[in-house]
Amino acid sequence: MDHELERTLVALEQIASGARELRAVRHPLGFLCLPLLREGPHGTCVHLFEAGDHAEPDASPMHAHSWELRSRVLFGRVANLPVRTGVVRDGEDGATHRVFEVHSGSDGVDEIRPTSVLVRSEPGPALVSSGGETYTLAAGEFHATALEGAEPAATLVHGTSVPGRLDLSLGPLDGGPRRTTRRLCDTAQTVRSVHTVLRRIDAQQRA
């Protein structure tokens, strides 16, 4: 077992045993987030994707982070769909989406604000990653991520914020400002989810 995975397991076992208090976050895009570490511009979390999870109706799956991302699949299969975009100038036809800025508050509320930028977007082929594989995304790269198949999946995500970058999403051309909420899970639900992740990682290691 490598050092990165070993540290992750220690952190998860501390949460499962109650030695560390942490509450999972239900992300508007439908997955469960376990924020393990935040140090300045660096952050580490585990994302759990399960069948039946649903994004909030107003949450656009196509988004771009203000941070560089390295995501290691702990178990299961995750599909990452890159989205190519081209800016449509004033007077040009062919725009498919408007770019929105996403401003996240400490209270868990995301303010999603329309910009004047219109783009023509074209989803690329899905890149499917399985347990043990790693994929990376540059800051500002539009994409959508989803569970591939019916079995749960989890990823270990490392992010590094890039100065001057904003979190962005793609929405309807006539879309207005809106809000989405990152809801905290209770302790019992968090512990159940952590046990699910630990069992699946163990099964992946023994496979």
C-alpha positions, 0 to 999 in steps of 0.5 A, spaced: 500 500 500 502 506 498 503 512 503 498 516 500 492 511 500 495 509 507 494 516 510 487 516 507 485 510 510 488 513 517 483 519 516 477 515 514 478 510 520 478 516 525 472 519 522 469 512 522 471 511 530 469 517 532 476 519 534 475 525 528 469 529 528 467 531 520 461 531 517 460 530 510 457 535 505 452 533 500 454 537 493 449 540 489 452 536 483 449 529 487 455 526 490 458 526 497 464 530 499 468 528 505 473 534 506 479 531 509 484 537 509 485 544 507 491 548 508 492 554 504 491 553 497 491 546 498 485 541 499 484 534 499 477 530 499 474 524 498 468 524 493 463 518 494 458 517 488 452 512 489 447 510 484 440 514 485 444 520 487 441 526 484 444 533 482 439 539 484 435 541 478 439 548 478 446 545 478 449 545 471 453 538 471 458 542 466 463 546 470 470 549 471 474 549 477 478 555 480 484 550 482 488 544 479 485 537 480 488 530 481 483 525 482 485 518 484 479 513 483 479 509 490 474 504 487 468 503 482 468 507 475 468 514 474 466 518 467 469 524 466 466 528 460 471 534 457 467 540 454 470 544 449 468 551 449 469 557 444 467 564 445 461 567 441 462 574 439 457 579 439 453 578 433 455 571 431 450 565 431 451 558 434 452 560 442 449 554 446 451 556 453 452 562 457 458 562 462 456 563 470 461 565 476 460 560 482 461 564 488 461 559 494 460 562 501 462 559 508 454 558 509 454 552 504 450 557 499 453 558 492 451 564 488 451 563 481 451 569 477 450 570 469 456 573 465 456 576 459 460 571 456 456 566 451 460 560 448 459 554 443 460 548 447 461 541 444 462 535 449 468 530 448 468 523 449 467 520 456 474 518 459 472 512 464 477 511 470 477 505 474 479 503 481 487 505 482 487 510 476 488 517 476 486 523 472 488 530 472 484 537 470 487 544 469 484 550 472 479 553 467 477 546 464 470 545 463 468 538 464 462 534 467 463 528 472 459 522 473 458 515 476 459 510 470 455 504 471 451 501 477 456 500 482 458 506 487 465 509 486 469 514 490 475 518 488 481 521 492 481 529 490 487 533 491 486 541 489 491 547 488 487 553 488 490 558 482 490 565 483 486 569 479 481 564 477 474 563 478 469 557 479 465 557 473 459 553 470 455 553 463 448 554 463 442 556 459 443 562 454 437 566 458 439 564 465 439 568 471 442 568 478 440 563 482 443 559 488 444 552 490 446 549 497 451 544 499 448 541 505 451 538 511 450 530 513 449 528 520 454 524 524 450 518 523 450 519 515 457 521 515 459 515 519 455 510 514 458 513 508 465 512 511 464 505 512 462 504 505 468 507 503 472 503 507 469 496 505 469 498 498 477 500 498 478 494 502 475 489 497 479 493 491 485 492 495 484 484 495 481 484 488 
